[in-house]
Amino acid sequence: QITLKESGPALVKPTQTLTLTCTFSGFSLNTPGVGVDWIRQPPGKALEWLALIYWDDDRRFSPSLRGRLSITRDTSKNQVVLTMTNMAPVDTATYYCARSAYEYGDLPDSWGQGTLVTVSS
Amino acid sequence: QSALSQPASVSGSPGQSITISCTAANYDVGAYNLVSWYQQHPGKAPRLMIYEANKRPSGISDRFSGSQSGSTASLTISRLHPEDEADYYCCSYAGRGRMFGGGTKVTVL
């Protein structure tokens, strides 16, 4: 059974850096064809893809947020960490991590429950 | 503004069929055959319904089907059930990353 769970602060202040951790089980980020995505969803709005890290450490980012994002992995802990700098109120959203795998078309298949992050002073 | 365009809303009565479209503005969705569809109920995480344009993951009802033609992918829900009322999103490749459509709210009348 594949599970993913996001963790991090529920509240951050404007200009601060957000660090979110995705802890997963049921798959390995050492397996070829596997990746972990981060996706967010502002309240009442659509999903927005943020970043992706693959089994081979290939990293990809949303062009609109590229300069603010970093993504790393710790395969020994089964964790992926997303960092977003210079947070603003418009970044208030539920942040999801999700697994991608070639067997499912290399797009997200299993999702975490999401974590709501509010940006406010 | 999303480069994957979906209708904002679609509705149908129980037992009817509805189709949601997903049109790529700048590239041929069909060229890659790699479109996924997700269902999202309020307050819940998205759930994969269709991958690679027309494949269903294990456990997904055969009432859900996908297709594609040129720059447009489609999700059809047959024999609508009340529990199908949800938001639906398409997703595809965009450059070196991914992109989601703007979402379609499905209402079961």
Chai-1 contact restraints between the chains, C-beta under 6 A:
chainA,res_idxA,chainB,res_idxB,connection_type,confidence,min_distance_angstrom,max_distance_angstrom,comment,restraint_id
A,A46,B,G102,contact,1.0,0.0,6.0,A-B,restraint_1
A,A46,B,G103,contact,1.0,0.0,6.0,A-B,restraint_2
A,L47,B,Y89,contact,1.0,0.0,6.0,A-B,restraint_3
A,L47,B,F100,contact,1.0,0.0,6.0,A-B,restraint_4
A,W49,B,R98,contact,1.0,0.0,6.0,A-B,restraint_5
A,W49,B,F100,contact,1.0,0.0,6.0,A-B,restraint_6
A,R60,B,R96,contact,1.0,0.0,6.0,A-B,restraint_7
A,R60,B,G97,contact,1.0,0.0,6.0,A-B,restraint_8
A,Y104,B,Y51,contact,1.0,0.0,6.0,A-B,restraint_9
A,G105,B,L34,contact,1.0,0.0,6.0,A-B,restraint_10
A,G105,B,Y51,contact,1.0,0.0,6.0,A-B,restraint_11
A,G105,B,E52,contact,1.0,0.0,6.0,A-B,restraint_12
A,L107,B,S36,contact,1.0,0.0,6.0,A-B,restraint_13
A,L107,B,C91,contact,1.0,0.0,6.0,A-B,restraint_14
A,D109,B,L48,contact,1.0,0.0,6.0,A-B,restraint_15
A,W111,B,A45,contact,1.0,0.0,6.0,A-B,restraint_16
A,W111,B,P46,contact,1.0,0.0,6.0,A-B,restraint_17
A,Q113,B,A45,contact,1.0,0.0,6.0,A-B,restraint_18
A,G114,B,A45,contact,1.0,0.0,6.0,A-B,restraint_19
